[in-house]
Amino acid sequence: MNEADSENIAASFRRRGFELTDEIKKADAVVVNTCTVRQRAEDKAISQIGRLRLWKEKRPEGKLFVVGCAAQNM
């Protein structure tokens, strides 16, 4: 389900003219799709959000979207 949600999110960005990239330095926006099915997945998402702090400090205009069931529960 989480993969399907991620694909839907990516498609929504593409429809709005965004291009996807795997290079964080090129990103104008980052989406972290969280999950609470397993504690490890939730921990990994929280860790990823923490690592994105540097990106956000270097790109204050950048948008960080945290979505999914763990985000909703937090």
Order of alpha helices (4+ residues) and beta strands (2+ residues): alpha-beta-alpha-beta-alpha
